[in-house]
């Protein structure tokens, strides 16, 4: 079968290329220097100096320069992209010479932040083309206290999106139906990509940023490996996001977008009233045999 960016067979029946880390690094080299693409204008953060501290003590720093250039921890200059939704800013970049990248969601009112550490190869994903992610919640500070202090509640996983269904239309023209059934997975149909309206499920993150704005990600594990994320204003039905990964033709998709949504409906939730803890169901002894007994 000839390579197809968007296969006309079910995704689980398409023979994706087993890209090596070296091949991926080569494909990432130029985009790391140029930054993500976009149909609309991307924001320039000027000469900002941002320092992130995670809840576990991990620290990262970004030194920005005009022309959408950024240095991570004083390293090699890279291109970046940024979009702001109300007072929440999303910026993303790859790290030159590596298969790594970072996506940062920063609430400029409270200086609370979430960082997605992304990488290709080296696991835990079984294939190098699948994006791995590590999510860190923490806070942002500026040089010499330029941004003021940190306030409000830290970002955290949320159950508030459970049961919702939304139709999103991006400025790229991509139309997506998304259903959010749990705290760990979503169900999605990209109407302009997937044939016959087929839906698929993918591992997901749901993160509360503010009372109005959430972050959502999905990772196409076992398929192309694409990682798609956005921050979403659930009152205004607006989003800003990033797509990173390789399509069926092994072409890198690395771009930022804006979108608008249409509310399709809400299914009932059955957690205790007021429970938005987003804790997945735990198996007491980790026993598969016990799990099988529960599901008989």
Backbone bond lengths (Angstrom), bond angles and torsions (degrees), N, CA, C in turn:
res aa  C-N    CA-C-N  psi(-1)  N-CA   C-N-CA  omega(-1)  CA-C   N-CA-C  phi
1 X - - - 1.466 - - 1.528 109.77 -
2 X 1.331 116.88 132.59 1.459 120.75 176.00 1.526 109.70 -67.46
3 X 1.337 115.70 148.49 1.454 119.83 179.92 1.522 110.20 -64.46
4 X 1.331 115.85 137.46 1.460 122.29 178.96 1.527 108.60 -129.03
5 X 1.324 116.27 129.34 1.466 119.11 178.22 1.514 110.40 -57.66
6 X 1.337 115.56 -45.71 1.455 121.76 178.45 1.529 107.70 -123.84
7 X 1.321 117.69 95.11 1.465 122.30 -172.41 1.526 113.05 -56.83
8 X 1.356 115.28 146.18 1.461 120.15 176.86 1.520 111.66 -95.45
9 X 1.333 116.14 15.48 1.464 122.08 172.37 1.524 106.99 -118.58
10 X 1.316 118.29 163.07 1.474 119.00 176.11 1.518 111.12 -53.59
11 X 1.327 117.02 141.59 1.466 121.10 -174.96 1.521 112.65 -55.23
12 X 1.337 116.95 -35.16 1.461 119.44 -177.87 1.529 112.37 -76.55
13 X 1.341 117.84 -3.66 1.457 121.15 177.00 1.521 112.54 -109.00
14 X 1.309 117.25 2.55 1.464 121.57 -179.67 1.521 109.29 -90.99
15 X 1.330 116.17 136.79 1.462 121.52 -177.07 1.528 109.80 -88.99
16 X 1.342 116.62 88.07 1.459 121.01 -179.05 1.522 110.71 -71.56
17 X 1.333 116.47 142.65 1.453 121.55 177.60 1.522 110.31 -66.31
18 X 1.322 116.21 134.83 1.463 120.59 177.11 1.527 108.44 -83.75
19 X 1.336 115.88 79.11 1.461 120.82 -177.00 1.524 111.32 -63.13
20 X 1.327 116.20 140.66 1.464 120.77 176.14 1.528 109.76 -85.95
21 X 1.321 116.62 164.46 1.464 120.09 177.25 1.520 110.66 -62.11
22 X 1.341 116.82 -35.96 1.467 120.01 179.36 1.525 111.00 -64.97
23 X 1.326 116.79 -42.22 1.468 120.22 177.62 1.522 110.89 -63.20
24 X 1.334 116.27 -41.34 1.464 120.45 179.85 1.521 110.65 -65.35
25 X 1.336 116.64 -43.91 1.462 120.32 179.37 1.522 110.94 -59.02
26 X 1.323 117.08 -39.28 1.461 120.92 179.23 1.531 111.04 -64.92
27 X 1.335 116.51 -40.75 1.461 120.74 -179.38 1.533 111.90 -71.02
28 X 1.340 117.73 -24.46 1.457 121.24 -178.74 1.529 113.19 -87.85
29 X 1.327 117.78 -14.65 1.461 121.06 -170.64 1.528 112.98 -58.56
30 X 1.319 117.64 -53.56 1.477 119.84 -178.56 1.525 112.16 -68.55
31 X 1.346 119.87 -45.58 1.473 119.52 178.04 1.530 113.50 -60.25
32 X 1.333 117.28 -29.92 1.465 119.21 177.97 1.520 110.85 -62.77
33 X 1.304 116.88 -35.91 1.466 121.01 -179.71 1.523 111.59 -80.95
34 X 1.342 116.68 -33.69 1.462 119.86 -175.98 1.509 115.20 -89.82
35 X 1.340 117.38 -23.65 1.456 120.60 -177.31 1.513 111.69 88.13
36 X 1.318 117.80 172.39 1.466 121.58 -178.37 1.516 111.93 -69.76
37 X 1.329 115.39 153.20 1.452 120.34 174.19 1.517 110.88 -81.86
38 X 1.342 115.79 174.77 1.469 120.87 178.97 1.514 109.14 -169.93
39 X 1.340 116.53 142.63 1.465 120.66 173.57 1.530 110.55 -74.44
40 X 1.314 116.46 -32.78 1.466 121.24 179.34 1.520 111.25 -104.21
41 X 1.320 116.17 -178.68 1.457 121.41 -179.76 1.526 110.48 -73.58
42 X 1.323 115.50 139.43 1.451 121.63 173.82 1.524 109.52 -99.86
43 X 1.303 115.22 151.58 1.459 121.77 -176.10 1.521 110.90 -80.74
44 X 1.329 116.47 143.04 1.470 122.65 174.35 1.523 107.80 -103.99
45 X 1.322 117.15 119.88 1.464 121.18 -177.53 1.526 113.06 -85.47
46 X 1.334 117.28 10.00 1.458 121.50 174.24 1.508 113.17 65.67
47 X 1.324 116.59 -126.88 1.464 122.44 -177.30 1.521 111.55 -114.02
48 X 1.302 116.79 35.70 1.465 120.88 -178.96 1.529 111.11 -63.98
49 X 1.318 115.16 150.65 1.463 122.82 176.22 1.522 106.57 -127.38
50 X 1.330 117.62 105.20 1.460 122.47 -174.07 1.517 110.46 -113.58
51 X 1.330 115.32 138.14 1.462 121.41 -179.87 1.520 108.92 -128.41
52 X 1.332 114.89 122.58 1.464 122.03 -176.82 1.521 109.83 -103.89
53 X 1.344 115.34 134.96 1.462 121.73 172.82 1.518 108.01 -124.90
54 X 1.328 116.69 119.78 1.462 121.78 -179.21 1.515 110.90 -83.23
55 X 1.314 115.55 163.49 1.462 120.99 179.61 1.527 111.68 -59.90
56 X 1.340 117.07 -27.83 1.465 120.02 -179.95 1.524 113.04 -89.80
57 X 1.340 117.12 5.71 1.460 121.37 178.20 1.510 115.13 95.86
58 X 1.327 118.69 -9.05 1.466 121.69 177.51 1.531 109.95 -61.27
59 X 1.337 116.54 136.68 1.459 120.81 179.05 1.529 110.35 -123.21
60 X 1.315 115.46 143.97 1.460 123.35 175.81 1.523 107.46 -141.37
61 X 1.332 116.81 148.97 1.462 119.24 177.72 1.523 109.85 -135.84
62 X 1.333 115.00 145.10 1.453 121.39 178.66 1.523 108.70 -126.23
63 X 1.316 116.10 128.36 1.461 122.31 174.64 1.535 107.28 -110.82
64 X 1.324 116.46 112.40 1.454 121.90 -176.37 1.523 110.71 -93.74
65 X 1.323 115.47 150.46 1.462 122.22 176.07 1.527 107.78 -133.89
66 X 1.336 117.76 152.09 1.474 120.46 178.76 1.525 110.91 -55.14
67 X 1.323 115.01 153.95 1.462 119.59 -177.98 1.512 111.98 86.74
68 X 1.332 116.61 18.13 1.467 123.72 179.37 1.528 111.62 56.65
69 X 1.345 114.07 54.29 1.459 121.01 174.20 1.524 108.31 -115.33
70 X 1.332 116.77 146.97 1.455 120.27 -178.79 1.524 110.08 -148.38
71 X 1.336 115.17 146.21 1.457 123.12 174.34 1.519 107.70 -116.04
72 X 1.321 117.14 127.41 1.460 122.08 175.41 1.518 108.22 -93.95
73 X 1.334 116.61 120.12 1.468 122.37 179.21 1.523 111.71 49.86
74 X 1.331 116.28 38.43 1.457 120.55 176.20 1.510 114.99 74.42
75 X 1.328 118.20 14.08 1.460 121.58 -177.82 1.512 113.11 -83.61
76 X 1.340 115.74 -154.27 1.460 121.27 -176.61 1.527 110.43 -70.05
77 X 1.338 117.77 144.00 1.469 120.26 179.35 1.514 111.67 -67.70
78 X 1.322 115.25 140.77 1.464 122.58 179.83 1.518 108.77 -131.34
79 X 1.332 115.82 163.12 1.455 120.82 171.13 1.519 109.57 -88.28
80 X 1.326 117.24 148.56 1.466 120.61 179.09 1.518 109.47 -136.94
81 X 1.306 114.72 165.91 1.454 121.62 173.13 1.509 109.47 -128.35
82 X 1.320 117.69 149.25 1.464 121.71 179.97 1.522 110.33 -144.94
83 X 1.320 115.31 142.88 1.462 123.45 174.65 1.521 107.60 -139.66
84 X 1.318 117.15 145.72 1.454 121.31 178.58 1.522 109.43 -120.56
85 X 1.322 115.24 132.98 1.459 123.34 175.19 1.517 106.45 -114.06
86 X 1.338 115.51 106.93 1.463 121.19 -173.31 1.534 108.74 59.21
87 X 1.340 118.99 -109.98 1.458 120.66 -179.79 1.525 112.33 -112.87
88 X 1.325 117.65 12.77 1.462 121.96 179.15 1.519 108.88 -107.44
89 X 1.327 116.77 121.23 1.458 122.71 -177.35 1.522 110.66 -103.88
90 X 1.328 114.75 135.07 1.460 122.91 176.20 1.521 107.43 -113.55
91 X 1.342 117.49 124.63 1.464 118.65 172.37 1.521 109.58 -134.10
92 X 1.346 114.85 151.43 1.460 120.99 -172.44 1.518 110.47 -144.83
93 X 1.332 115.77 147.39 1.468 120.64 175.59 1.522 109.29 -159.26
94 X 1.310 115.57 158.87 1.455 122.91 169.82 1.525 108.77 -98.83
95 X 1.321 116.81 159.74 1.461 121.75 179.26 1.522 108.36 -100.36
96 X 1.342 118.74 115.14 1.471 120.91 -176.91 1.527 112.27 -55.35
97 X 1.331 114.92 140.15 1.457 120.57 177.20 1.505 114.67 79.37
98 X 1.340 117.58 7.74 1.458 121.58 -178.39 1.528 109.14 -134.83
99 X 1.320 116.25 179.46 1.472 121.47 171.49 1.526 109.70 -109.33
100 X 1.329 116.19 32.75 1.463 122.11 -174.38 1.520 110.89 -116.82
101 X 1.315 115.35 156.26 1.452 121.37 174.95 1.518 110.55 -154.00
102 X 1.333 116.39 168.47 1.460 121.79 -179.93 1.521 110.01 -136.06
103 X 1.306 114.57 141.84 1.463 122.30 172.85 1.523 107.01 -125.54
104 X 1.313 116.35 128.94 1.468 121.71 -174.85 1.522 109.44 -122.48
105 X 1.327 116.06 132.86 1.463 123.02 175.10 1.526 106.83 -115.76
106 X 1.327 116.52 118.51 1.470 122.37 -170.08 1.524 109.69 -127.53
107 X 1.333 115.88 120.14 1.457 122.24 175.19 1.529 107.85 -86.00
108 X 1.318 117.28 109.29 1.463 120.57 -174.72 1.521 112.84 -74.12
109 X 1.343 118.50 -13.05 1.461 120.20 175.70 1.522 112.09 -80.21
110 X 1.315 117.33 -35.66 1.468 121.19 -174.51 1.527 113.37 -113.58
111 X 1.340 116.73 -14.77 1.471 123.25 -174.04 1.526 113.27 64.53
112 X 1.347 117.18 16.39 1.465 120.06 168.25 1.533 107.90 -74.95
113 X 1.338 116.46 149.80 1.466 119.42 -175.69 1.515 111.10 -150.34
114 X 1.324 114.97 155.21 1.460 123.17 171.83 1.522 107.63 -128.08
115 X 1.329 115.99 134.39 1.461 121.84 179.13 1.523 108.84 -118.26
116 X 1.342 115.63 130.14 1.461 122.03 172.54 1.522 107.72 -102.62
117 X 1.315 115.94 112.32 1.462 122.86 174.73 1.527 106.59 -88.67
118 X 1.340 117.61 117.45 1.461 122.75 -172.67 1.524 109.88 -118.37
119 X 1.335 116.78 142.83 1.460 118.99 176.13 1.523 110.90 -155.90
120 X 1.344 114.05 153.64 1.461 122.51 174.97 1.526 108.40 -106.12
121 X 1.333 116.37 135.65 1.458 120.89 175.84 1.509 112.96 82.19
122 X 1.337 115.36 159.21 1.453 120.17 177.35 1.511 114.18 83.01
123 X 1.338 117.63 4.42 1.458 121.17 177.13 1.511 113.21 76.28
124 X 1.315 117.12 172.92 1.469 126.88 6.90 1.526 115.28 -76.42
125 X 1.346 119.36 -12.62 1.459 119.44 178.01 1.528 109.27 -60.95
126 X 1.324 118.64 139.23 1.467 120.81 -175.62 1.521 114.49 -70.53
127 X 1.331 118.07 -22.01 1.453 122.03 -179.95 1.522 110.46 -115.85
128 X 1.323 116.93 140.30 1.463 120.75 -177.14 1.520 111.92 -62.92
129 X 1.346 118.99 -28.31 1.454 121.11 -176.77 1.519 112.51 -75.71
130 X 1.334 118.66 -12.85 1.457 121.48 178.83 1.528 110.05 -83.35
131 X 1.318 116.38 131.81 1.462 121.16 -179.26 1.529 110.09 -73.81
132 X 1.338 115.50 126.71 1.465 121.53 170.60 1.519 108.73 -92.28
133 X 1.326 117.32 151.08 1.454 119.54 -179.86 1.529 110.82 -140.25
134 X 1.328 114.85 145.85 1.463 122.15 171.95 1.516 106.41 -130.59
135 X 1.332 116.85 123.61 1.464 121.73 -174.14 1.527 109.26 -101.51
136 X 1.337 116.53 128.42 1.465 122.09 178.96 1.524 109.46 -125.30
137 X 1.325 116.62 130.95 1.455 122.17 174.21 1.526 108.58 -105.00
138 X 1.319 116.25 141.22 1.455 119.82 -179.27 1.513 110.76 -173.71
139 X 1.326 115.91 -143.73 1.464 120.66 -176.47 1.523 110.45 -141.08
140 X 1.336 114.86 160.02 1.461 123.40 -179.97 1.523 109.24 -113.40
141 X 1.317 115.36 137.57 1.465 121.28 173.78 1.516 108.63 -129.10
142 X 1.323 116.47 155.78 1.454 121.38 176.00 1.516 110.55 -105.81
143 X 1.309 116.60 169.40 1.458 120.80 178.65 1.525 109.96 -62.70
144 X 1.334 116.28 133.39 1.469 122.54 177.15 1.526 112.85 55.38
145 X 1.350 115.90 34.63 1.460 120.12 176.39 1.508 114.57 68.89
146 X 1.345 117.33 23.82 1.464 121.11 -173.48 1.518 113.04 -62.63
147 X 1.334 118.06 -26.64 1.458 120.60 -176.15 1.519 113.35 -93.19
148 X 1.317 117.79 -3.37 1.457 119.74 -174.50 1.514 110.68 83.65
149 X 1.319 116.49 -170.21 1.455 121.24 -175.43 1.512 113.43 -88.32
150 X 1.342 113.47 -176.12 1.463 121.96 179.08 1.521 108.73 -103.52
151 X 1.323 116.96 137.07 1.461 120.70 -179.68 1.510 109.42 -140.06
152 X 1.324 115.70 172.96 1.456 120.44 174.00 1.513 113.57 77.09
153 X 1.310 114.06 -174.79 1.456 122.21 -176.57 1.522 110.25 -87.20
154 X 1.334 118.66 137.22 1.469 119.98 177.18 1.525 111.24 -60.77
155 X 1.317 116.85 152.06 1.454 121.23 172.89 1.528 109.03 -61.28
156 X 1.326 116.18 148.06 1.457 119.72 -177.77 1.527 110.02 -162.02
157 X 1.336 116.91 158.85 1.475 119.38 176.44 1.521 110.57 -58.59
158 X 1.333 114.96 149.65 1.459 119.02 -176.55 1.521 111.53 -137.25
159 X 1.307 114.56 151.84 1.454 122.74 175.65 1.531 111.09 -101.74
160 X 1.314 117.44 0.93 1.461 120.58 -170.81 1.527 114.04 -66.65
161 X 1.322 117.35 -21.80 1.456 119.53 -179.29 1.523 112.10 -87.90
162 X 1.315 117.38 -6.31 1.460 120.22 -175.47 1.526 111.60 -57.99
163 X 1.337 116.08 132.13 1.451 121.98 176.51 1.512 115.30 87.63
164 X 1.338 118.57 -5.07 1.455 120.88 -178.87 1.525 111.03 -84.95
165 X 1.315 116.17 152.45 1.460 122.87 174.34 1.522 108.36 -133.68
166 X 1.335 116.61 131.36 1.463 121.68 -175.08 1.528 109.44 -138.23
167 X 1.312 116.65 140.80 1.464 123.20 171.82 1.526 107.87 -100.04
168 X 1.338 117.17 120.14 1.459 122.08 -178.86 1.526 110.08 -108.82
169 X 1.318 116.20 140.31 1.461 122.13 172.83 1.522 108.06 -124.08
170 X 1.331 115.99 116.93 1.458 121.15 -178.46 1.528 111.10 -86.91
171 X 1.334 116.01 162.67 1.459 119.60 175.11 1.519 111.71 -70.09
172 X 1.323 117.70 -9.05 1.462 122.14 172.95 1.527 111.12 -78.08
173 X 1.324 117.08 -12.58 1.452 122.09 -173.90 1.514 113.09 96.41
174 X 1.329 117.72 -11.50 1.460 121.42 -179.61 1.526 110.35 -67.73
175 X 1.342 115.76 128.88 1.461 121.70 176.69 1.524 108.63 -111.91
176 X 1.319 115.91 128.94 1.459 120.48 -175.32 1.517 110.41 -132.59
177 X 1.330 115.87 133.29 1.457 121.65 169.73 1.518 107.24 -98.27
178 X 1.329 116.51 126.89 1.465 120.06 -179.16 1.525 109.73 -127.66
179 X 1.314 113.87 135.46 1.465 121.37 174.11 1.522 106.99 -122.31
180 X 1.334 115.49 136.22 1.459 121.53 -174.35 1.530 109.30 -112.54
181 X 1.352 118.02 88.64 1.456 120.56 -170.75 1.520 115.81 -85.10
182 X 1.339 118.27 -16.87 1.465 119.55 -173.12 1.517 109.46 -156.20
183 X 1.329 116.56 -169.99 1.464 120.60 178.71 1.520 111.66 -94.13
184 X 1.327 118.90 -3.27 1.458 121.37 -175.59 1.525 114.30 -124.79
185 X 1.329 117.92 -14.51 1.462 120.88 -177.44 1.522 110.41 -137.43
186 X 1.352 114.87 160.65 1.457 119.75 167.97 1.522 108.38 -133.93
187 X 1.321 115.94 172.09 1.462 121.93 176.53 1.516 106.43 -128.27
188 X 1.350 118.10 131.00 1.456 120.87 -170.66 1.518 111.44 -143.09
189 X 1.329 114.20 150.48 1.457 122.62 174.41 1.524 107.17 -135.40
190 X 1.328 117.72 114.28 1.458 121.23 173.30 1.525 106.86 -88.52
191 X 1.317 116.16 106.08 1.464 121.33 -170.85 1.526 112.54 -65.93
192 X 1.332 118.00 -27.42 1.458 121.38 -177.97 1.521 112.28 -97.60
193 X 1.316 116.84 7.05 1.458 120.87 179.99 1.523 112.03 -124.46
194 X 1.309 117.14 -44.32 1.459 121.82 -171.83 1.521 110.70 -93.35
195 X 1.323 116.26 132.26 1.457 121.45 -177.15 1.531 110.87 -75.59
196 X 1.329 115.56 147.95 1.464 122.81 172.47 1.528 113.32 61.66
197 X 1.331 117.84 19.63 1.460 120.42 177.08 1.513 113.83 63.36
198 X 1.319 116.82 30.78 1.465 119.58 -179.99 1.522 110.63 -70.52
199 X 1.322 115.74 139.35 1.450 121.13 176.44 1.516 111.03 -105.05
200 X 1.327 115.73 152.22 1.459 122.16 179.57 1.519 109.47 -136.62
201 X 1.312 115.48 156.60 1.465 121.22 175.98 1.518 109.54 -110.29
202 X 1.314 116.31 147.85 1.459 120.96 -177.20 1.523 110.31 -147.67
203 X 1.348 117.57 150.44 1.463 120.45 174.29 1.527 110.46 -58.12
204 X 1.318 116.55 141.34 1.461 120.36 -173.10 1.524 111.11 -140.52
205 X 1.326 114.86 158.13 1.472 123.12 169.91 1.522 107.69 -118.48
206 X 1.317 116.42 139.98 1.468 122.97 175.10 1.525 106.93 -128.34
207 X 1.338 116.82 115.91 1.455 120.85 -171.97 1.529 109.89 -127.78
208 X 1.323 115.88 129.10 1.464 121.69 176.14 1.523 108.82 -81.72
209 X 1.331 116.43 119.07 1.462 122.22 177.58 1.521 110.69 -98.79
210 X 1.339 115.85 -49.68 1.459 122.93 174.62 1.523 106.50 -139.76
211 X 1.314 117.24 -178.47 1.459 119.92 177.39 1.533 111.98 -64.89
212 X 1.330 116.76 -21.07 1.470 121.00 -177.27 1.525 113.41 -108.43
213 X 1.324 117.35 -27.93 1.459 121.81 -168.08 1.528 110.81 -115.84
214 X 1.324 115.55 130.47 1.456 122.48 179.52 1.527 109.62 -123.01
215 X 1.322 116.33 157.18 1.463 121.87 170.48 1.518 108.07 -107.98
216 X 1.322 115.33 139.22 1.466 120.97 179.82 1.519 109.11 -136.23
217 X 1.320 117.70 137.28 1.460 121.59 175.16 1.522 109.49 -130.27
218 X 1.318 115.31 157.72 1.461 120.35 168.05 1.527 108.30 -142.94
219 X 1.319 116.57 145.88 1.459 122.64 -178.71 1.517 108.50 -123.90
220 X 1.329 117.13 121.46 1.459 120.75 -176.08 1.533 110.87 -79.11
221 X 1.309 115.83 62.63 1.456 121.28 177.28 1.522 109.53 -59.73
222 X 1.325 115.83 143.03 1.464 124.13 179.37 1.521 112.78 71.06
223 X 1.335 117.99 -3.90 1.461 120.64 176.44 1.533 106.82 -113.84
224 X 1.311 118.72 -128.59 1.464 120.29 -177.58 1.520 112.65 -73.99
225 X 1.327 117.93 -21.18 1.459 121.45 -176.38 1.507 113.86 92.10
226 X 1.336 118.89 2.43 1.461 122.15 -179.53 1.527 111.97 -59.12
227 X 1.335 115.76 143.21 1.463 122.90 175.39 1.524 107.21 -115.14
228 X 1.325 116.60 126.55 1.463 122.42 -175.97 1.522 107.77 -128.68
229 X 1.322 117.62 127.78 1.458 119.62 -178.72 1.518 110.49 -142.14
230 X 1.339 114.77 159.50 1.455 119.18 174.95 1.519 109.60 -157.09
231 X 1.333 114.22 157.88 1.454 120.76 165.17 1.521 105.52 -102.34
232 X 1.345 116.49 138.31 1.460 120.95 -169.15 1.521 110.55 -131.87
233 X 1.313 116.27 125.38 1.458 122.10 172.32 1.526 106.51 -87.31
234 X 1.328 116.69 108.60 1.453 120.93 -171.98 1.522 113.04 -79.87
235 X 1.322 118.19 -9.09 1.464 120.89 173.65 1.527 111.11 -90.21
236 X 1.308 116.71 -47.17 1.463 120.92 -179.28 1.530 112.42 -83.79
237 X 1.345 117.56 -10.45 1.460 122.68 -177.43 1.537 110.79 56.66
238 X 1.334 114.99 51.82 1.456 122.25 176.80 1.515 108.88 -126.19
239 X 1.334 116.62 152.11 1.456 120.88 178.98 1.521 110.43 -142.84
240 X 1.335 115.08 158.13 1.462 123.40 170.59 1.518 105.78 -139.51
241 X 1.334 117.13 136.42 1.455 116.86 -172.76 1.504 114.56 -156.62
242 X 1.353 113.30 -173.98 1.469 122.99 -176.83 1.520 109.00 -139.87
243 X 1.335 115.41 143.59 1.466 122.03 172.97 1.525 107.70 -122.87
244 X 1.337 116.43 131.18 1.459 121.39 -178.59 1.522 109.17 -141.61
245 X 1.322 116.21 128.16 1.453 120.17 176.31 1.516 111.43 147.33
246 X 1.342 115.53 -175.44 1.457 121.41 -175.01 1.522 110.14 -111.02
247 X 1.322 115.71 134.29 1.458 119.83 178.03 1.532 110.00 -84.45
248 X 1.316 116.69 -172.14 1.455 120.49 -175.17 1.517 114.31 -65.61
249 X 1.339 117.69 -21.42 1.464 122.07 177.35 1.522 111.62 -93.25
250 X 1.332 117.25 12.36 1.468 124.05 179.61 1.519 112.56 64.19
251 X 1.339 116.31 24.50 1.460 121.79 175.27 1.525 108.97 -90.05
252 X 1.321 115.83 136.90 1.458 119.58 178.79 1.526 110.16 -74.09
253 X 1.324 116.42 128.20 1.460 122.52 170.44 1.525 107.05 -106.92
254 X 1.312 114.89 112.49 1.464 121.41 -175.59 1.527 106.61 -143.66
255 X 1.328 115.57 91.57 1.454 118.99 -176.54 1.524 110.02 -152.21
256 X 1.333 114.48 160.12 1.454 121.91 176.08 1.526 108.76 -109.39
257 X 1.322 115.82 157.31 1.460 119.55 -174.95 1.524 110.57 -151.40
258 X 1.305 114.69 162.48 1.458 122.73 167.03 1.524 107.99 -117.59
259 X 1.326 116.62 156.57 1.450 119.25 179.78 1.514 112.00 -153.14
260 X 1.323 114.26 165.37 1.460 121.49 174.88 1.524 108.30 -124.99
261 X 1.314 116.59 150.47 1.449 120.55 -174.60 1.513 113.82 -122.65
262 X 1.317 113.98 160.62 1.470 122.34 173.64 1.520 107.92 -128.93
263 X 1.308 115.94 124.18 1.460 122.59 -179.73 1.524 109.27 -69.04
264 X 1.336 117.55 124.11 1.462 121.39 -179.15 1.517 113.27 -100.77
265 X 1.327 117.14 -23.77 1.456 118.61 -179.67 1.513 112.37 157.42
266 X 1.333 114.61 175.93 1.460 122.74 -178.13 1.520 108.73 -143.26
267 X 1.333 116.16 124.42 1.457 120.53 173.85 1.521 109.62 -89.91
268 X 1.310 116.02 158.88 1.466 121.25 -178.05 1.520 111.30 -65.16
269 X 1.317 116.34 145.65 1.462 123.54 172.47 1.526 107.72 -106.66
270 X 1.340 116.20 147.88 1.457 119.37 -174.18 1.530 112.85 -121.60
271 X 1.334 117.51 13.11 1.454 119.58 172.92 1.530 109.56 -74.93
272 X 1.323 115.94 168.16 1.460 120.06 176.10 1.516 109.21 -60.32
273 X 1.335 116.44 145.42 1.456 121.65 179.99 1.529 109.87 -56.25
274 X 1.323 115.93 127.72 1.453 120.78 179.66 1.512 114.65 85.46
275 X 1.330 118.06 -0.37 1.462 121.02 -179.97 1.524 109.10 -88.33
276 X 1.343 117.02 107.51 1.460 122.73 176.56 1.526 109.97 -121.93
277 X 1.323 116.81 30.65 1.459 122.27 -171.25 1.525 113.51 -68.84
278 X 1.315 118.17 -23.02 1.469 122.54 176.06 1.515 112.72 59.88
279 X 1.308 116.92 36.19 1.462 120.82 177.10 1.518 109.54 -92.49
280 X 1.348 118.86 118.47 1.467 119.74 177.89 1.525 111.82 -62.75
281 X 1.328 116.40 155.39 1.456 121.70 178.04 1.519 109.93 -61.11
282 X 1.313 117.22 128.93 1.460 122.00 -178.41 1.524 110.16 -100.20
283 X 1.336 116.37 140.25 1.456 122.31 173.84 1.524 106.65 -91.88
284 X 1.343 119.59 116.62 1.472 122.03 -170.25 1.521 115.11 -51.75
285 X 1.352 117.62 -46.14 1.461 118.25 -177.81 1.521 112.63 -114.19
286 X 1.340 117.27 11.81 1.457 120.37 179.32 1.506 113.44 67.62
287 X 1.307 117.80 17.04 1.452 121.54 -172.69 1.524 111.48 -88.34
288 X 1.332 116.68 123.47 1.455 121.03 175.21 1.524 109.86 -64.73
289 X 1.335 116.28 -37.11 1.460 119.59 179.19 1.516 110.32 -60.56
290 X 1.346 117.21 -42.52 1.456 120.69 178.45 1.525 110.67 -64.43
291 X 1.351 116.78 -41.20 1.448 120.33 178.21 1.516 110.72 -60.58
292 X 1.325 117.49 -40.19 1.444 120.29 179.56 1.524 110.85 -65.05
293 X 1.339 117.20 -36.28 1.449 119.64 178.50 1.532 109.88 -65.80
294 X 1.345 116.48 -38.38 1.470 120.09 179.85 1.522 111.34 -63.72
295 X 1.339 116.71 -32.93 1.458 119.27 -171.48 1.523 113.69 -99.01
296 X 1.330 118.77 6.77 1.458 121.13 177.13 1.517 111.43 -71.83
